[in-house]
């Protein structure tokens, strides 16, 4: 009898695991928790908030420091197969912009990620970024417009700027990455835009 119970459990557990609802955070160092403890990062805080508010979703953070939209495009298929997310939070592109890559290429690569995610059945929350003004008005505007254009094209949820309302003193010494104390602000901003996709 015990063998039968164990056999049934062995067959049932993989199905149960795949039935879990995942939110895939697919970003760069701003989502990977660069310079702070992982448990202090906004994706970790998001998991705590989801649990507190009784949303039955798990957060899988597949963010990599230094990641580009091209790098994301090359690994999104594997991430979708592995985690089968209900929602993808896509936070990529700023490293491409900081390196002065073609905005047309950045948009094409982000578009490819969005298309693969939506084809898999996932909803997408697109997270926008802005570049420092020293990159020139024309380039920074072209870059910023990528996110609103993709959002309209695919009818995506859009958080226009991840670092909105983060004060200058809430950044690390590199002036690029928020400190741990700023992470709850980021999490709350993400959560406001994510909530409609969890219905």
C-alpha positions as CSV (number, residue, x, y, z in Angstrom):
1,X,0.0,0.0,0.0
2,X,2.8,2.4,0.9
3,X,4.5,1.7,-2.5
4,X,1.2,2.7,-4.3
5,X,1.0,5.9,-2.3
6,X,4.6,6.8,-3.1
7,X,4.0,6.1,-6.8
8,X,0.9,8.3,-6.9
9,X,2.8,11.0,-5.2
10,X,5.7,10.7,-7.6
11,X,3.3,11.1,-10.5
12,X,1.4,13.9,-9.0
13,X,4.2,16.2,-7.8
14,X,5.6,17.1,-11.3
15,X,2.1,18.1,-12.4
16,X,1.6,20.1,-9.2
17,X,4.9,21.9,-9.7
18,X,4.0,22.9,-13.3
19,X,0.6,24.2,-12.0
20,X,2.3,26.8,-9.8
21,X,1.9,30.4,-11.2
22,X,5.2,32.1,-11.8
23,X,6.1,35.7,-12.4
24,X,9.4,35.8,-14.3
25,X,11.5,38.9,-13.6
26,X,13.7,39.2,-16.7
27,X,16.1,42.1,-16.3
28,X,19.6,43.4,-15.6
29,X,21.5,44.6,-12.6
30,X,18.6,46.9,-11.5
31,X,16.5,43.8,-10.9
32,X,19.4,41.4,-9.9
33,X,20.1,43.3,-6.7
34,X,23.5,44.7,-7.7
35,X,25.4,46.0,-4.7
36,X,22.9,44.9,-2.1
37,X,21.8,41.7,-0.5
38,X,19.6,39.6,-2.7
39,X,16.8,39.5,-0.1
40,X,16.7,43.3,-0.1
41,X,16.2,43.6,-3.9
42,X,12.8,44.6,-5.2
43,X,12.0,41.2,-6.7
44,X,12.5,39.6,-3.3
45,X,10.3,42.2,-1.7
46,X,7.7,41.6,-4.4
47,X,7.5,38.0,-3.5
48,X,7.0,39.0,0.2
49,X,4.2,41.5,-0.9
50,X,2.5,38.9,-3.0
51,X,2.5,36.5,-0.1
52,X,1.2,39.2,2.3
53,X,-1.6,40.1,0.0
54,X,-2.5,36.5,-0.7
55,X,-1.7,36.4,-4.4
56,X,-0.8,32.8,-5.3
57,X,2.3,33.6,-7.4
58,X,5.9,32.8,-7.1
59,X,8.6,35.2,-8.3
60,X,11.5,33.8,-10.3
61,X,14.3,36.3,-10.8
62,X,16.2,35.5,-13.9
63,X,17.9,38.9,-14.1
64,X,21.7,39.2,-14.8
65,X,23.9,42.2,-14.1
66,X,25.1,43.7,-17.4
67,X,22.5,42.0,-19.5
68,X,21.4,43.6,-22.7
69,X,18.3,43.2,-24.8
70,X,20.3,41.1,-27.3
71,X,21.5,38.8,-24.5
72,X,17.9,38.6,-23.2
73,X,16.6,37.6,-26.6
74,X,19.2,34.8,-26.8
75,X,18.1,33.3,-23.5
76,X,14.3,34.0,-23.2
77,X,13.2,30.8,-24.9
78,X,15.0,28.7,-22.3
79,X,13.7,30.8,-19.4
80,X,10.1,30.4,-20.7
81,X,10.4,26.6,-21.1
82,X,12.0,26.3,-17.7
83,X,9.7,28.5,-15.6
84,X,6.4,28.6,-17.7
85,X,5.5,32.0,-16.3
86,X,2.0,33.5,-16.2
87,X,3.6,37.0,-16.2
88,X,7.0,38.3,-17.5
89,X,8.3,41.5,-16.0
90,X,10.7,42.7,-18.8
91,X,13.3,45.2,-17.6
92,X,16.0,45.3,-20.2
93,X,17.5,47.8,-22.7
94,X,19.2,50.4,-20.5
95,X,22.7,48.7,-20.8
96,X,22.2,48.8,-24.6
97,X,21.4,52.5,-24.4
98,X,24.4,53.3,-22.1
99,X,26.6,51.7,-24.7
100,X,25.1,53.8,-27.5
101,X,23.6,50.8,-29.4
102,X,21.2,51.5,-32.3
103,X,17.7,52.2,-30.9
104,X,16.3,50.3,-33.8
105,X,18.3,47.2,-32.7
106,X,17.3,47.7,-29.1
107,X,13.6,47.9,-30.1
108,X,13.9,44.9,-32.4
109,X,15.5,42.7,-29.6
110,X,12.9,43.8,-27.0
111,X,10.2,43.1,-29.5
112,X,11.5,39.6,-30.1
113,X,11.5,38.9,-26.3
114,X,7.9,40.2,-26.0
115,X,6.7,38.1,-29.0
116,X,8.2,34.9,-27.6
117,X,6.7,35.7,-24.1
118,X,3.2,36.4,-25.4
119,X,3.3,33.4,-27.7
120,X,4.0,31.2,-24.7
121,X,0.8,32.5,-23.1
122,X,2.4,34.9,-20.7
123,X,1.3,38.4,-20.0
124,X,4.1,41.0,-20.1
125,X,4.7,44.0,-17.9
126,X,7.2,46.2,-19.8
127,X,9.5,48.3,-17.6
128,X,10.8,51.5,-19.2
129,X,14.1,53.2,-18.5
130,X,15.6,56.6,-19.2
131,X,19.2,57.6,-20.2
132,X,21.3,60.4,-18.6
133,X,21.0,63.7,-20.5
134,X,24.6,63.7,-21.6
135,X,23.7,61.1,-24.3
136,X,22.0,63.9,-26.2
137,X,18.4,64.9,-26.5
138,X,17.8,63.1,-29.8
139,X,19.2,59.7,-28.7
140,X,17.6,59.8,-25.2
141,X,14.2,60.6,-26.6
142,X,14.5,57.9,-29.2
143,X,15.5,55.4,-26.5
144,X,12.6,56.5,-24.2
145,X,10.0,56.1,-26.9
146,X,11.0,52.5,-27.5
147,X,9.0,51.4,-24.4
148,X,5.8,53.3,-25.1
149,X,5.8,52.1,-28.8
150,X,6.2,48.5,-27.8
151,X,3.5,48.8,-25.2
152,X,1.1,50.2,-27.8
153,X,2.0,47.7,-30.4
154,X,1.5,44.6,-28.2
155,X,-1.1,46.1,-25.7
156,X,1.3,45.6,-22.8
157,X,1.2,46.8,-19.3
158,X,3.8,49.6,-19.0
159,X,5.7,51.0,-16.1
160,X,7.2,54.1,-17.8
161,X,10.3,54.5,-15.6
162,X,11.5,52.0,-13.0
163,X,13.4,54.6,-11.0
164,X,10.7,57.2,-10.8
165,X,10.7,59.0,-7.4
166,X,14.1,57.7,-6.4
167,X,16.0,60.6,-4.9
168,X,19.7,61.3,-5.8
169,X,20.8,60.3,-2.3
170,X,19.1,56.9,-2.7
171,X,21.6,55.7,-5.2
172,X,24.9,53.9,-4.6
173,X,28.2,55.6,-5.2
174,X,28.0,54.7,-9.0
175,X,24.9,56.9,-9.3
176,X,23.2,54.1,-11.3
177,X,22.0,51.5,-8.8
178,X,19.5,52.3,-6.0
179,X,20.5,51.5,-2.4
180,X,18.6,48.9,-0.3
181,X,16.4,51.6,1.3
182,X,15.0,52.6,-2.1
183,X,14.0,49.0,-3.1
184,X,10.6,49.1,-1.3
185,X,9.7,52.2,-3.4
186,X,10.6,50.4,-6.6
187,X,8.6,47.3,-5.5
188,X,5.5,49.3,-4.8
189,X,5.7,51.0,-8.2
190,X,6.1,47.6,-9.9
191,X,3.2,46.2,-7.9
192,X,0.8,49.0,-8.9
193,X,1.4,48.2,-12.6
194,X,1.6,44.4,-12.1
195,X,-1.7,44.0,-10.1
196,X,-4.0,44.2,-13.2
197,X,-2.1,41.4,-14.8
198,X,-2.7,39.1,-11.8
199,X,-6.4,38.8,-12.3
